[in-house]
Amino acid sequence: MQTLLYKELLRFWKVSVQTVLAPVLTSLLYLLVFAHVLEGRLDVFPGVGYTAFLIPGLVMMSVLQNAFANSSSSLIQSKVTGNLIFILLPPMAPWELFLAYVGAAMVRGLAVGAVLLAVTVWFADLHFAAPGWILIFAILGSAILGTIGLIGGIWAEKFDQIAAFQNFIVMPATFLSGVFYSIHGLPPFWQTVSHLNPFFYMVDGFRHGFFGVSDVALHTSLSVCLITLIVSATLAMRLLASGYRLRN
Amino acid sequence: MGASLPAPAALEVVSLVKRYGELNALDGVTLRVEQGEFFGLLGPNGAGKTTLISIIAGLTRASSGRATVMGHDVASDFRAARAALGVVPQELVFDPFFTVREVLRLQSGYFGLRRNDAWIDEILDGLGLTSKANVNMRALSGGMKRRVLVAQALVHRPPVIVLDEPTAGVDVELRQSLWEFVRRLNAQGHTIVLTTHYLEEAQGLCGRIAMLRSGRVIALEATAALIRRFAGGRLVLRLCGALPSALEPLRVSPTPAQVATPADPGQSGGPGALTVLRVEHYADVEAMLAALREAGCVIEEMELVHTDLEDVFLRLMAEDAQSDAGRVKLDLGRGLGVAAGAGKLA
């Protein structure tokens, strides 16, 4: 398992310009555009400028999207090129495959988030009210999306299937999770819809670690994240154990 | 003092079935490969060879039946079974992110081997890959990638090695060096299981052979015994004159190689007709030549070709196909009889 984890880390590190630097640049562009347009015009939390409000959301969005991308892309590439056989032939149990793929996804997600935070901390007056919660929600979020990426990689048999998974499920869910806005500014219907989106709780809990305030109670966000992780991990383990679309 | 337990089979499958919907890719396969054997698994495309290997390797789940590697069940004791097995896949697959040495180190790590560089160096040397050790897999030729596949199957020193058509699309020189390497492995005690469409390779390398057709084992015997079972050969002639009617039942189709061989221009007369006769017993050759002489045939060229594995393979496949056709007719007949009976009752 350690070797597979090492291989997955090495895989994304060898193309770190694409896997780490490019997502950081993309998020910086979002920051520059939205901050330029909305700074001074929108104070979501009292005493917190829009740029400062936006940065944690962008960091968490990067963590989630890159964690998903790492596990999903690794698995689908291996399936399409056929070199998945080198993972299936050795005596590795399903839980070992799970921990290696999700672990590497978490490292990539957290690495991108850390680099982005290090770069953007100079753009606004960020608070770190509860750093422990920042870390907890970052770890939970990367684990959940790493697991969902693993599920997507197992299910998909072609590149465009995983792209559809990403573009029609993951991207909308992250964009509509309160990254760019507080849900309290939304009409009641869309507030309800947001409450059904587990990504919202990851972003909200993460942002609580910076400002000490959040749209929903912290224990609610924590509970939803833990339940989402347990459900997705259980599904992923069942798929690995059954060999679904891996060992036909 | 009790008797020691018999050594487990290198590979054993019992009543193995694999269904894909209505299709039985494997239909109750049972065979056993002893430790140290060089075993051939032959069959036409779609016979079930790769499905059988995939089940043994844990890449596919059987619908029913049992498979073991060195006595370990491939499903319930998969760790021990997979640790004892090295598989060289048929397709040229590789990970484009890593060099040759990185690939072999990673493969070693998957089997729990951390400091394996000394053995990796030995494998690289044995397969002529030392100069390519730090080259990215993408940059290798097809032949080199094929060698790396063999190396990957050997990093954990498995007692059983399965090679799935390892010389498909490979040049003669690489084929010879690969077989030399594999023969050395077998001499060192590794069990080798080979699938190939090159029957002359199987005949030269394998001590025992199983032939699969439509998911069933239709032959399982020592190679020499299999060939002896169809003793005799082919009498290849260039004849001037009509073949006597008594010899017509022995006429068989020439192989493409025989058709392509041009007539010897040094012989007198014009080029005669290529005629190939089946020889059941070598003692019959004298009578056949006498019959040709009496009929006034002139033999311009003559060659006695011994039965080889390809002949045996083709005959067994044809016999099994005929049996299948007979079974289908019988089933249809029974079905029609049942339908007719039902019609009478209606």
Chai-1 contact restraints between the chains, C-beta under 6 A:
chainA,res_idxA,chainB,res_idxB,connection_type,confidence,min_distance_angstrom,max_distance_angstrom,comment,restraint_id
A,T3,B,L106,contact,1.0,0.0,6.0,A-B,restraint_1
A,T3,B,G109,contact,1.0,0.0,6.0,A-B,restraint_2
A,T3,B,Y110,contact,1.0,0.0,6.0,A-B,restraint_3
A,K7,B,L106,contact,1.0,0.0,6.0,A-B,restraint_4
A,R11,B,F97,contact,1.0,0.0,6.0,A-B,restraint_5
A,K14,B,F97,contact,1.0,0.0,6.0,A-B,restraint_6
A,G82,B,E91,contact,1.0,0.0,6.0,A-B,restraint_7
A,G82,B,V93,contact,1.0,0.0,6.0,A-B,restraint_8
A,N83,B,V93,contact,1.0,0.0,6.0,A-B,restraint_9
A,N83,B,D95,contact,1.0,0.0,6.0,A-B,restraint_10
A,I85,B,P89,contact,1.0,0.0,6.0,A-B,restraint_11
A,L88,B,L59,contact,1.0,0.0,6.0,A-B,restraint_12
A,L89,B,A57,contact,1.0,0.0,6.0,A-B,restraint_13
A,L89,B,V87,contact,1.0,0.0,6.0,A-B,restraint_14
A,P90,B,Y110,contact,1.0,0.0,6.0,A-B,restraint_15
A,P90,B,F111,contact,1.0,0.0,6.0,A-B,restraint_16
A,P91,B,R79,contact,1.0,0.0,6.0,A-B,restraint_17
A,P91,B,R82,contact,1.0,0.0,6.0,A-B,restraint_18
A,P91,B,A83,contact,1.0,0.0,6.0,A-B,restraint_19
A,G243,B,R61,contact,1.0,0.0,6.0,A-B,restraint_20
A,R247,B,L59,contact,1.0,0.0,6.0,A-B,restraint_21
A,R247,B,T60,contact,1.0,0.0,6.0,A-B,restraint_22
A,R247,B,R61,contact,1.0,0.0,6.0,A-B,restraint_23
A,N248,B,T60,contact,1.0,0.0,6.0,A-B,restraint_24
